[in-house]
Amino acid sequence: MTDLNTDIALRLEKIRGEIHDAVAKAGRTPDSTELVAVSKQKPVAAIRSAAAAGQVDFAENYLQEALEKIQQLSDLALCWHFIGPIQSNKTRLIAENFDWVHTVDRVRIAQRLNDQRPSQRPPVNICIQVNLQHEQTKSGIEPDQVTPLVEQVMAMPRLRLRGLMAIPRPAEDFAEQVAVFRRLTTLRDTVNRFVLETQPDMPAMDVLSMGMTNDMQAAIQAGSTHVRIGTAIFGERSNK
Ligand SMILES: *Cc1c(COP(=O)(O)O)cnc(C)c1O
């Protein structure tokens, strides 16, 4: 237990240093990228260790597993992010138990989350997942469909639209990774400009949820505000 604590604390410190350096190297405002710890397939004890080292934001992508952990960790003031594919029969439990949902990619899911968000909780933070590379097998909405979905989500009072999220294909080349992530940054800025012109009272999207263990530096270079990091904090996962 103590070993796990030390191990995870050291890994977190290392990652935070790398994020800090990448933000500085990109010439961006200090602390403009937040670390979301992806704890999927990792035990509650590992999450407790990370929390003891100051980590507040955690992400899960399997609902059932997440609900058990949220329950067992309810003594801690953690912020929970849902980052998995969403089936419509799962929206109620997601709306009831999470602070953020990064993987909204259709209006039906958004509408259900809005309708099912408990009234005693604040609106749930939402990112729209974009399929940047038109991959058949991936979730996410096509880039040219983002604006209409943004307009619909913005009109839902129990959702707080924060930004866009993407999971690009792994790429070897740093410049190529940056170029792909920049497409999400540009898309966010373009949609923000459109919304400002048509609905000046709506808040702009401030979030870009992009970057994982293997492409975090490139994502930060391209403007990521939230990197979602699992392996570098908790170690390798066994393949499901
Ligand atoms: C698993 C997962 C991550 C974390 O991936 P690592 O490579 O372990 O950092 C980030 N985002 C999503 C959506 C994931 O499913």
The ligand as an SDF file (V2000), in Angstrom:
LIG
                    3D

 15 15  0  0  0  0  0  0  0  0999 V2000
   -8.0090    4.6560  -21.7890 C   0  0  0  0  0  0  0  0  0  0  0  0
   -8.3000    6.0300  -22.2560 C   0  0  0  0  0  0  0  0  0  0  0  0
   -7.3870    7.0830  -22.0320 C   0  0  0  0  0  0  0  0  0  0  0  0
   -6.0430    6.8940  -21.3480 C   0  0  0  0  0  0  0  0  0  0  0  0
   -5.1530    6.2270  -22.1740 O   0  0  0  0  0  0  0  0  0  0  0  0
   -3.6050    6.0140  -21.7700 P   0  0  0  0  0  0  0  0  0  0  0  0
   -2.9530    5.6970  -23.0360 O   0  0  0  0  0  0  0  0  0  0  0  0
   -3.5770    4.8910  -20.7850 O   0  0  0  0  0  0  0  0  0  0  0  0
   -3.1210    7.2810  -21.1690 O   0  0  0  0  0  0  0  0  0  0  0  0
   -7.7520    8.3430  -22.4580 C   0  0  0  0  0  0  0  0  0  0  0  0
   -8.9270    8.5840  -23.0700 N   0  0  0  0  0  0  0  0  0  0  0  0
   -9.8130    7.6050  -23.3060 C   0  0  0  0  0  0  0  0  0  0  0  0
  -11.0910    7.9430  -23.9840 C   0  0  0  0  0  0  0  0  0  0  0  0
   -9.5310    6.3050  -22.9180 C   0  0  0  0  0  0  0  0  0  0  0  0
  -10.4180    5.3370  -23.1700 O   0  0  0  0  0  0  0  0  0  0  0  0
  1  2  1  0
  2  3  1  0
  2 14  2  0
  3  4  1  0
  3 10  2  0
  4  5  1  0
  5  6  1  0
  6  7  2  0
  6  8  1  0
  6  9  1  0
 10 11  1  0
 11 12  2  0
 12 13  1  0
 12 14  1  0
 14 15  1  0
M  END
$$$$
